Amino acid sequence: MGLMIVVGFIVVAAEIARRMSSASTTASPAASGASFARSIPLPSGAQVVSVETAADRIAVHVRSAEGRSTLYILDPRNGALLGTVDFPPGAVR
């Protein structure tokens, strides 16, 4: 009976480890050969200032013609716009 408990524990631990490792190694579209195309409308006259990656997100800093800065947060796996953060000019911190 003790042997069955030990074997069962090892099987459960191995399955948990397998699932954790496969969840974190999902391939991006570029790695798997898949691709995507997305259009994200920007305000007229806006320019992309910088693009940075952070963990599993892409952050695109955009500055409008009026000087307003916006951060666009994208999912690199499918190009989906996850959200935006506005930084109005002259805001007091």
Secondary structure, DSSP 8 states (H G I E B T S, - for coil): -HHHHHHHHHHHHHHHHHHHHHHHT---HHHHT----------TT-EEEEEEEETTEEEEEEE-TTS-EEEEEE-TTT--EEEEEEE-TT---
